[in-house]
Amino acid sequence: MLPVRRHGLCRQIHTACVRLNNEPPRTKRVKRSVSDLPKAYILPNGQPAAPLGAFLDATHVAKAKKRTRSKSSATSGTAPPDKGSDTVEPVAPFIPKTQLAIEIHDNLLRFPHCLLLTRVGQFYESYFDQANEIAHLLNIKLTSRKWNGGRVPMCGFPLLHLDKHLKTLVQHHHRFVAMCEEFPKHSNVGEKEFERRVTRIVTPGTLIDEPFLNTFENNYLLSVYLGSGKYDVGLAWIDVSTGEFFSKSARVDTLKDELARIGPREVVLLPCDQDDPINDVVSLLKEEGIFYSFAPFAAPEKVPPNANPETASILLLSDYLQNNLMENAPSLNSPLHESDSTRMQIDAHTIKSLEIKESAYEGGVKGSLVSVVRRTSTDSGCRLLARRLCCPSTSLAEIEGWQSSVAFFLKRPHLRADLIEKLKEMGDIGRIVQRFILKRGDISDLLSVKKTIDLWEDVIKCLELENKMESRQMSQEWAQADLFRKRMHNLGKLSARINDTVIDTADVQTLGDEDENAASLDSAPASATLEKPGRWTIKHGFSPTLAAFHSGLDELSKQKDELEDRLRVAFDAPSLTLRASPSQGMHVHVGRSRRDSKLLDIDPSFVKMSQSASTKCYFYAPWSELGTKITGATTSLIQAEKEAFETLRGEVVSNASLLRNNAAIIDEMDVSIGFASLAEELKLVQPVLTEEKVYHVVNGRHPSVEMGLLVSGRTFTSNTVEMTPTSNMHIITGPNMAGKSTALRQTALIAILAQVGSFVPADSATIGVIDKLFTRIGAKDDLFRDRSTFMVEMLETADILRRATPRSLVIMDEVGRGTTVKDGLAIAFASIHHLVTQNQSNCLFATHFHELADMIGCSSTWGGKGVFSNVRFYCTDVNEIDDSRFAYSYRLRPGVNRDSHGLKVARLAGLPPSALQVASKTLSWLRDHDRDKKSLPELNDDSSFNSSP
């Protein structure tokens, strides 16, 4: 219906019955002057139509009210209810009958668990109900779009802002995002027809090459599968950005430790019923704050009934990747199987309390063990270092091999410096190769591959040159370095291939994305000069076809330049240029219209298209024909370059295993060189690793604390710890703030550093290989799980007593606090008894219960008696300078310190003098009346304290 307004009243006429001058309906918009408009409506019989009568039904015209639309109604995407009915019936969403709207609606139904982002030109857009949610999450403007006479809510953002908004949706809000991309149906430049399809679902665990991906950390996706047994668990995890793939079998009671070690960004589970045991895993993930998701309901059917949990977890992970990466899903190789017998097991609490991955106080990497010992030069080397620190080796041969590499580079500072410079320039080959496997990447990645291969060759040449310069007597030290060289593959042919094909320039065009066509005139400015693109990235000699396209384009460009010069001279128009734009096509542009357009205006071959105050544009048939040829040649050349890029990308993928092998060797070298630099910087020594049950560290130091003290210009007080099969339990007493906890932590950290191949902060060290490391250091209440501080402490203690072995190292600090003195003392004694008689682990046990020395039977040589003959007593002290000043010694010595000097710490903390006076007198009274309950009423006499300020 066509509305026609006359005398303030609106009537409607059928366009099918009335036509302007009996003309057929037009589909294109045309411009008409006022004089050409008809004076009346002409009926099909050729007679003018009669004037419209008054609208008789209207007896009163009310004043129009300003209509307001609430936010909810504006964003509902549904038709308004019928106000004439008494009841409001549910109304189906208003879906415009356009191809784009139907595609979006279908994708919303297909991926109901995702937020849908649809590519429309240079924007990503969202429609219907999701537009409100996305606008809120991204804090962008919510608007609406008029479609088929109705309005639907929408929001959107430019293509360049995709990475920023993906980070917000995926990493901050943990939402799944379905990416619907558009692909041109034809390769013709300016073609407006597209097909759209969802190519990928972005989740926290399936990030590939997003700029917000942390280059120093792995982004693991972990699948967990519970077996039929009560404790059987299968684990499989992959970093989609690098292709690193691992699996192992575990137990339910160690799942928390595995989560802390792996650090997944997303955990995949099978859908479960209410009584399914997997709900216990879900509760654990919620408690640990780890994002989890459920695989599609079809996933269980793809797991064989008799598959073991580890195999089932691999199949579950593979299916999840296929469903989310879709056409870009990689074909997975067999994962690297991990075994508990080859790695030191570190529980979740120990990883946190020792601050291996992140600092407990600042909440970031700064101050953690990783940040203190990191001297690596590559991103991938840093990731390998973090994995090692959370999972040290128990293989003596592997550890000694790592130590040999560190010692080799430590003795050769000049070689180390040369290699570090080359390492810094290398690309992250693991992630680049993975991008190519997933059909992503661009020309800059090819150049990075070529440059890195060349640097690998330089590294080998440096090692060979250093070998020739040294004497043959040192050949034994070269054993490990020779392994680096022999294990690396020669990829010079691939480097030469890329070098002969790709133009090495900083300003290159991204060719890898199939959904972009940089040569399209639609992406050009409104008025631009059509010149040689100057952005070609593939050398002309790549193929005869490419060379022919370049030759043809060069010839056409030459003709264009000649035509432009002839027109400038013939029409005396120096500002004349031949241009192309999406709105005006091929046209002749004149910059100074008043001077240069005089002859053009009178020439009939130039048809004026538009003009402004200072410019004019003309249609010129010869240029339109020539420009179309140039456009076609440019399009063909771009397509040929894309095909050349695909060929090179395929060659890189075919060499993926060799590239990854070399990259892994370089990562090992990077970590070894970093450990060598750390050893030189902090004066570390090479530890002796043995299969015997021994821990003997002379003048050991805490690496993180020492680093902090060095920054402030202070020195660290070292300590010696010696545990043998006849003295494997050390009970440490002493004042608060005197370094007991530091000594405990440094003992554990030195063991970790020794078993990852690093040198250690000590004068000397002999350490037996440790299979498990446990700490019970510090505790706080867990209100989320309704656990008090004491309950958390007891849970950690119970876990240690159940799992520790004779080859384990146990660190326990102040067990039994948080309850009455007698209860705490009893628990501490029972823990020591169990560790000595049952676990038989090497253990450091710090406590303020000095009564334990009497209960265990401390001898004059500071050893225990009876079943506690393996116990030794050590303590720290306070040095009194005068009546008001003191200093902590921080040095461990044999003995028992029966004074914790808590009042000194209270004074340092700034307790009011009156409170300190009361505390001092109360302490004296308690010592004088020990075990005398009859004298307790004396404490009620306030006058006895004289506590007036």
N, C-alpha and C positions, 0 to 999 in steps of 0.2 A: 504494500500500500504506500502511495506517495502522498505525504501530507502537503496540503496547499493552504496557505494562510491568506484570508481576505477579511478586511474590516474587523480585525481582532478575533475572528472566529475561525476554528480549524475544522475543515471537512476533509474527506478522503475520496479519491477517485482511483479507479483501477487502471493501472498502466497498460493492462492487456487490451482495454477497450479504447483508450484515447492515446493517440501518438501525436508528436509534434510534426505538423505538415505531412502526416502519413509516412514518415521516415521509419525505416526499420530500427530497432533498438541497437545502440552502439555499446561496444564493450570497452572502448578506449576513451579516455578523457580528451576532449578537444576544446580549443579556445574559440570563443565567438564574441563578436562585438555586440553592443546593445542594439544596434540597428538591424542586426540579422535575426534577432529574436522574434518569434511569431506574436501577432497582436491578439490572437484568440486561440482556444483549443479547437482543433478540427476533429470532427467525428469520422468514423469509418466511411460514412456516406458522402463525405466532402463538405458538409455543412458545418458552420461554427457552432460550438456548444453554447447552450443557454447559460446565463449567469447563475451562480450558485445561490440558493435561497438561504434564509436564516435557519439556524439550528434550533428547531422548535422545542426540543426536549429540555433545553436549558432555560429555566425560569428565573434563576438567580446565579449570579457569578460571585463567588466568595473571593475575598482577598487571598492571594497566594501566600502561604506560610513558608517560612524558611525550613527546609527539610534537613534534618541532621541524621547521620548514620552512625550508630554505635560501632565500636571497633570490632565487636563480635560479629555483627551482621555484615560488616564490610569485608570480613575475611572468611566468611563461612563457605563461600563457593556453592551455595545452594539457592534454589529459587525461593522467593518469599512466600509465606503461607497465604492462603486465600482468606482475606479478611471477612468475606461474607459468610463463611461457615462458622458454626458454633464450636467445632473441635478442630484442632490442628493436626492434620495427618502428616506422617513422615514423608518428606519430599526427597526424591532422588537428586543427587548432585547435578547441577547444570553443566553439561559437557557440550561445548560448542562443536558443531559439525565441521571441523577443519582437520586437516591431516596432522598438524602439530599437536592440537589439543587431544586428539584421539590417541596419538602415540604416547603422550605424557600420561594420560589416564590409564592406558594399558600397562605402562611401566610401573605406575604406582600400585596397580593391582598385582603385578608380577613380583615386585620387591617390596612387600608391605613393611619389612623390618628395616628399610633403608630410607635415608633422605635422598631424594632424587635431584640431581643437578643436570639440566639439559642444555647442551651447547646450542646457541642460536646466534650465528654470526660471530661477533667478537665479544659475546656475553655468555655467561652461564645463568640460567633463569630457573625459577621455581614457581609453580602454580598451585592453585586450589588450596586445600587446608594446610599443606606443608609450607606454603609461602609464609604464613603467619609464624610458624615455629622457626623456620630458618632465619627470617628477619629478626626475630627475638634473639636467637642464639648468636647471630653475627652482628647484631646492633646496626642493621642497615634499614633503609626506608622500605616500608610496606606500601605498595600501591595496588592498582587494579588495571586490568586490560579489558577493553571492550571487544567482545567476540560474538558475532551472530546476534546482535541486539541485546546481549546480556553482558554482565561484568563478572570477572573472576579475579580473586586476589592473586597478586604476583609480587615477586621481588627478584632482584638479580644484581650481578656485579660484573665488572669487566674481566676479560680473560686474564689479564696480567695480575689480578688479585686472587687467582685461584689458590696458589700455595698458602697465602696468608689465611684464607678462610678454611681451607682444608685442615690446616693445623688447629684452628679453633674447634672445628666440628669433630675431628678424629682424635686429636691428642688431649684437648681440654675437656670436651664433653663426651668423649668415648662413644660417638655415634658412627654407624655405618653409612657410607655415602656411595650411592650408585651413580657412576659417571656415564651419562648418555652423550656420546659424541656424534657429530654430523660428518658425513662423507659425501663429496660431490658424486652424483650419478654419472657425470661425464667429465672428461678432462679438459673441455673447452674453457678458455678463460672467460670469466664473467658469467658462467653457468649458474643459474639460481636454483636448480633442483638438487635436493640433498636427500639422502637416506640417513636415518638416525637409529642407533642401536646402543644398548648398554654394553660397554666393553670391559668394565671392571667395577668391582665393589671394593672401596677403600676401607680398611679396618686398621686398628692400631697395630696389628701384627703382620700386615701385608704391605707395608710401605716399601717402595722400590728405590726411587731416586728423588724423592721430594726434598727440597732444599732444607726443610726443618728437621730432616733426619740427622741424628747425632752421629758425626763421623767417628767419634772416639769410642762408641759403645755399639754392641750388637743389638739388633732389634728382633728379638726372638719371638716366634709363634710356637707355642707348646701345645701338644695334644696329650691328654691324659685318658687312659683306658683302664678300667678296673676289671681284673680277671675274675674267674669263678672262685678262686681261693680268697680267703678272708683278707690276706695282706698283699696279694699280687697286684702290682701296678705296672703298666707299660707307659713309657715316656718317649716321645719323639719331638724334637724341636729343630726349627730351621730359621735361619736369617734370610728372608726372601731377597734382601738387598745384596747379599754376598753369595748365596747358595750354600753356605755352610750348614750341614745336615748331620744331626746326631740322634742317637737313640740309646736307651738302656732300660733294664728292668730294675724296679725299686719295690719298696714296701710302703704301705700306708703310713706307718709310724715315722718314716723318714721323708715323706713327701714335702713337708714344710722345709726341710733342709735343702732339698733339691730345688724348690722354688726360689729360695734365697740365693743359691749358687748360680742358677741359670738366669734369674732375673727376667722372666718373660714379660713382654708388653701385652700379650693376649694369650689366654688359655682356652682351648677348644675341648668341649665335652660332648658326649652323646646326650640326646634328650632323655629325660628320666621321669619316672613316676614318683609319687610322693614318698613311697617307702624304699626307693632305690638307694643303695649305699653311696652312689655318686653325690647324693645330697650332703654327705659329710665333707666331701671335697669342695662342694660349693660353699659351705659354711667357712671352710678354711680360707678359700680365696677371698671371701668377703672380709674376713678378719684381717688378712694380710693386705687388703686394698689392691688386689690384682684384678684387672679386667678379664672377664671370661665371657664366652659365648657358646651357644649350642650349635652343633652341626645340623644340617638338614635331616629331616626325618627319614629320608631314604638312605642315609649313611649306614645305619646298622645292617642293612641288607647287603652291603658291600664288604662286610667283615665276615670271613668264613667262621662257621660255628666253633671249630676246634683250633682256631688261631690262638697262639700265645699272646699275652697282653702287649708285649713289645711290638710284635708284628701287627697286631690290631691297631695300635696307636699310630704306626707308620701309615697304614691304609686310611685311617681316619684323617690324618693330616693331609695326605695326598688328595683325598676327596674334597676337603675343605678348600684347599688351594685351587682346585679345578673349578669349584663353584664360585669363587670370588675373583680369581684372575681371568677366568673364562678363556677366551681365545689366546690370551698371553700366558697361560699357565705353563710353567716349565716342566719338562720331563725329568723327574727326580732320579738321581743315582742312588745307589745303596748308601744308607747313612753310615757314619762312623760309630761303631758300637763302643760304648763306654762301660767299664767294669769297675766295681768298687775296689777290687783287689789291686788295681794299678794306680789308684789315686788316693791321696789323703782325704778323708772325709771330714768336712768341717760343718758343724751344725749351724742352723739359722741364727741362733743367739750369738754364737762365736763370731760369725761374719759381721754382725752388727756391733757387738761390744768391742771387738778389736778394730773397728772402723776400717775394714779392708777396702770396701767399695765407696763408702761415703762417710763423711764426718757426722758424729752423733750430735754435735752442738750447732754446727752451721747448716746441716742438712744437705750439703752439696759435696762435690768431690774434693774441694779444698780442705786440706788437713787429713785426708784419708791416706791409707798406705799406698794406694795406687798413685795418688798425686805426688807423694813424697819420693817414691822410687822411680817414677816415670822419667826416662831420659830418651825415649824412643823418638825417631824422626818421622815416622809415617803413621797415618791414621790406623792402618791395618795392624801395624806393630803394637800400637797402644791397645787395640782390642785383644790381641793375643796375650799381652801382658796381664790384662785384667782377668782373662780366663785362667791363666796359670795361677795367679794369686788366690783365686777362689777354689782351685782344684789342683794342688801341688802333686807332683809325681811321687810314687813309692818305688819306682824302678831304679835301682842303684846304677845300672848301666846308663839309663837315660839321663839321670842327674849328673853323673860324672862327665858325660858328653857335653852337656850344657856348660858345666864348669870349665871344661877345657877350652871352649869357645870364648868364654869371658876372659880367662887367663891369657889366651892368645892375643886378643885385642887390647887388653890392659897393658901388655908389654910393648905395644906398637902404637904410641899416641899419634904419630904422623899418618900412618895408614888409617887409623880410626878417624882422624879428622877429614881425610880425603873421602872416605866412604860415607861419612855423615853428610857431606855436601851433596853427594850424589843421591843419597836416600831422600833428602828433603825435596828433590825435584821429581821424584817418582809419583806416578798417579796411583790411585786406589784401584788396582787392576781387578781385585775380586768383585768390586761393585760395578766396574765398567763392563766386565765380561757378562755379569748377570743382567745388566741392562740390555745388552745385545741379545742375550738368550731370550729375554722377554720382549723382543722386537721393539726396543726403545733405543735411546742413545742418539748421538748426532756426530757431525764431522769432528768436533772438538774432542770427542771420546776416541775417535780413530787416531787423531794426532797424539793424544795422550798415550795410547797403546804403543804407537811407534816410538815415541820419546822414551818411554819406560823400558822397552826392549833394548834400545840403544844404551840406556844407562846400565842395564843388567850386563851388557857386554863390557862396558867400562869397568864395572865392579870386578868382573872376572880378570880383566887385564891388569887391574891394580893388584889383585892377589898374586897373579903370575909374576908381575914385575917385582913385587916384594919378595917372593920366593927366590927369584934369581939373585937378588941382591944379598940374601943371607947365606950363611955358610951351611954346608951339608950336615954339620953336627946338630943343627936345630930342626932336623927333619921330623923328629918325633912330635914336636909342637904343632907341626903343620897337618897332622892327621885329621883333625876336625875341620880345619879350613879347607883341606882338599875335598872333604865330603860336600861342602857347600858347592864347590866347582863341579864335581863329578855328577851331582844330582840335578844340576840345572840343564835344561834343554836349550839348544841353539835355535832361536826363532828369528834369525837374521833375514830369512826369506820373506817372512811376513812383514817385517819392518821395511824391507826394500820395496815390497809390493805396495804398501801404504805410501811410502815416500815417492814412488813413481806415479802414483795415482792422485793423491790429494795435494791441493795447493795449500801450503803452510802459511796461512794468514790469520791474523787475529780477528779480522772482521769477516766472519763466514756466516753463511745462511744455514739455518737448521733444516736439514732435509729428512730427518728420520720420522717425523710425524706425518702420517698419511692424511690427516685431517686439515692440513694447512697447505696453502699454495701461495707462496710469497710473491709470485709473479702476477697474481690476479690483479686486474685493474681495480677491483673493488677495494683492495687494501691500499690503493694509491691515494695521494692527496686529491682534493677537489680539482686542482689544476696543476698538472705536473708535466715536465718535459720528458718525452719518451726518448731515452738515451740507452746506451749500452748498460746493462744491469751492473757490471763491475762486481758481481758477487759470486761468480762461479767458483766452485770449490774442487771440481774434478778436472784434472789436466786434460788437454785436448787429445793427447795421444792415448787415452785409455782404450778407445775402440775406434774403428773407422767410422762407425755411425756417429759417434760423438764429434769426431773431427769434421765430418760433413755438415753436421748441424751448426757447429761454430763457424765454418766457412760460409755457409748460407746466411747466417745472421750477420756476420761481418759485412758481407756484400750488401744486404738490405740496409744496414746501418749507414754504409757509405752512400747508398742512394738517397737515404733520408737527409744526410748532411748536404749532399749536392743540391737536392731540391730546396732545402731551406736557404742555402746561399743564393740560388737563382731567384727565388721569390723576393728576398731582401733587396737584391739589386734591381730586379725588374720593377718593383713597386715602391722603391725608395723607402723601405721600411726597416731600419736597422733593428728595431725591437721585435721583429716578427720571429716567432718560434713555432715549431710544430709540436703539438702536445696531444695528450690523451687523458681523459678523466672518465670516471664511471657515469657521471650525469650527462656529459656532452659528447662522449666518444672521441673520435679523432677530430681535431679541430685546429685551426690556425689562430694563434693568440698574438695580439698586438698590445704591447705594453704602453706605448704613448699614442693613444688613439687619435688625438687631435692632429698630430703631425703625420703619423705613419699610415692612417687608414683612408686617406683621401682617394688614392688610386684604387684601393681595394673596394671601396664603396661603389664605384662606378663600373667595376668589372663584374659581368653577370656570372662568371664561374665561382665567385665567392658569395656565399649566402650567409647573411648576418644571422647569428644564432642568439647572441646575448651581448650586453654591454654594461659597463659601469661608468663611473665618473672618469676613469683614466684608461680603461681597457676595453677591448672588443674581441669577440670570438666569431670565427667564420667557419662554415662548412666548405671544404674543398675536396672534390671527388678524387683527384689523383693522390692526395695525401691520405684520404680515408682508405683507398685501396692498398697503398703501400704500408700504412700503419697496421692494417689487418694482417698483412703478410708477416710483419715484424712480430706482432703479437703471437701469431701461430708458430713462428720459428722459436720464439722465446719459450712458449709452452712446451714444445717438443723437446727443447734443450733441457728444461727443468725436469721433465719426465725421464729423459735419458740419464741425467745426473742422479735422480732418485734410484733408478735401476742400477747404476754403478755403485751407489752407496750400499744398496741391498746386497750386491755381490761381495763387496768388501766386508760388510757386516757378517755375511755368511762364512767368509773365510776366517774371521776372528772366532766365530762360534765353533767352527770345525777344529780350531786349535785351543778351545777353552780349557781342556784338561791340562795341556802343557803350560798354558799361561797361569793357571791356578797353581800348578806344581811349583813353578818358578817363584810366584808371588809368595807362597807359603815358606819357601826357603829363605827368601829375602826378609820375611817377617821374623823368622828365627834369628837371622843375622842381626836384624835391627834390635831385637830384644837383647841379644848378647852384647852388642856394642853399647846399648844403653846401660846395661849392668856394669860394663867395664868403666864407662864414664862415671857412674855412680860410685864405684869402688875407689876410683882415683880421687873423686871429690870429697868423700866422707871417710877415707882411709879404712876401707873394709878389707877383710881378710877372707881367704878361701877356706871354707869349713871342710872338715873330713867327715864324710858320710860312711856309716858302717851298718852292718846287719845286727850288731850287738845292741843290747839294751843299755844305752849310755847317753847321758846328756851332760857334757862338760864344756861350758862356755866361760872363758876367762875375760873379765872386764867387759861384759856385754853392755850394749847401749840400746836405748829405745830410739829407733830411727826417726819417728815423727816428733817426739819430744826434743830430741837433740837438734833437729832442724829448726824447731821453733826457738830454742835457746840460742842457737847460733845467730839467728836473725836479730835478737836483742843483745848480742854480745856477751852471753853467758856460756858457761861450760856445763857439761852433763857429768854427773857422778856415776861412774860405771860400777857394775856389780858382777861377781863371779857366782855361777850356779853349777854345782856338780852333783848329778844324780847317777847312781850305779845300782846294780841289782841288790846290793846290801844296804843302800841308803836312797831308796826311791821316793820317800815321803818327807818333804820339808814343811815344817810348821813355822810360820813367820809371824812374830808379834812385834808390836812397836807403836809409836805415837801416830795419831792422825796426821796426814800431810807429810809424812816422813818418807814416802816413796815406795811403800809396800805394793800398792796397785800398779805402779809403773814397772817395778821389777817383775811382777807377775806377767804383765802384758808383753814386756820386751822378751821374756822367755818364749812366749808363744810366737811372737812375730819373727824372732830369729829362726825358729824351727821352720816357719813357712818360707822365709827367704832362702834358707838352705836347700829346701826341697823343690824350689822353682829354678834352681841353677844360679842364683845370685850369690855374691859374696855377702858376708854378714858383718854388722857393726860390733866388733870384739877384737881382742888381741889374738885369740886363738879359739877354735871351736871344734869339738868332736861330738857328732850327733848321730845317734842310732835312728834309722828310718822309722818314722811315726806313721801309724796307719789311720788314727783318728785323733782329732784335736777337739777338746771340750773346754769351755770356760763358763764359770758362773761368777760373773763380775757385774755388779750393779743390778738394780731391779727397780721397777716402778709399777704402780697398780695398773691394772687393765680393766677399766670400767666398762669397756665395750663387751667384754666376756664375763663381767661380774666376778673379777678376781682381784683380791687384795695384793699388796706388795709381797706379803709373806707367802701367799698362795703361789704367786708367780715364781718366787725363789724356790719353793719346794718342788714345783713341777720341773724346773730346770735341774735341780739336784737329783730328783728321781730319774730323770732321763739319763744323766751321766752315770749313775750307779747301775742302771740296767745295761748300758751299751758299751762302757769303757772296757778295753782289753789290756793285757799286759804290755802291748806295744803302743798304747795310747799315751798322750800327754794331757793331763787334767790340771786346770787352773781354777782354784776355788777361792773366793774372797768373801769373808765375813758370812759364812753359812750359819744360820740360826738367829740372825738379827730379826727384828720385827715382831718378836713375841717376848714372853717373860724370860728372865735370865736363865732360870733353871731349864725351861723347855728348850731354849736356844742352845744351851750348853749340852744338853742331852742329844739333840739332833746333830750338833757339830761332832760330838764324840762318836756317835753311831756312823756318821758319814766317813770319818777317818778309819774306823774299824772295818767298814765294808771295803773301802778302797785298798786297805792294807791286806786284808785276808782274802777277799774275793776277786776284785778287779786286778790288783797287783800292778797298777799303772804307775808311771812316773807322775808325781803330783806335787804341786806347790799349793799350800793351804794357809792363807793369811787369816788371822783372827784377832779379836780383842779379848777372847776368853783365855786369859793366861792360866786359868785353872786347869786347862787341858794338859798342861805340862805335868801337874801333879797327878792327874788321872792316868796319864800314859806312863808315868814313871820316869821323869827326866833324870838322867844320871849326871855325874860331875863332868862327863865328856860331852854333854848336851845331846845324848841319844836316848831312845826309848828302851823299854824293858819288855821281856816276854814276847808276846805276839807283835809288839810294837818295836822290835829291835831294829827294824829298817827305818824308823823315824828319826829325823834329825831336827834340831831346833835352831832357828836363826831369828835375829831381831834387828831393828833399827833403833836409833837413839836421838836424843835432843842434847845439844851442847849448851850448857848454861854459861852465858857471857858475864852477866851480873844479875842483880835481883829483878831487873825489868826487861832484860834482853836475853834472847836465846837464838840458836840456829839449829836447823835440822842437819843431821850428818848424811842422810840418804844412803849410807853404806851398810850393807848387810854384814853381820858378824854372828858367830855362834853364840847362842844364849837365848834367854827368855826375858823380855821386857814386861814388867808387871805394872807399868804406868803408861797409860795411853796419852797423857798430857792433853786431855780434851779441853781443859780450861785455857790453855795457851792458844788453842785454835779459836775458842770463843772470844778471847781478847783480840785476836787478829781480825775476827769478823766484826768487831765493834759492838759487842754486848755492853749495855750501860754499866758503869762502875758499880752501882748499887747491886745489880743482878750478879755481877762477878764476885762481889764481896759475899753475898749470900751463898753462892755456889761454892766458894772456897771454904767457908766455914762448915757448910753442909758436908763437903767431902772429908774434911778433917774429923767431923763428928762421926761419919760413917766408918772411917778407919778405926777410930778409937772404940767404937761400940759394935764392932763386927760380930754378927750373929747374936747380939743382945737385944731381943725384941722387947724386953721390959723397959728399956730406956727410950723407946720410940716416942712416947708422949712429950719428951723434951723438945721435939721439933715444933710443937705447937706454941712454944713460948717465943713470940716474935722479938722480945727484948734481948734475947740471947744473941741475935745476929747483928744488932746495931746497924741496920741496913738503911738508915736515913741518908739521903743524897748529900 
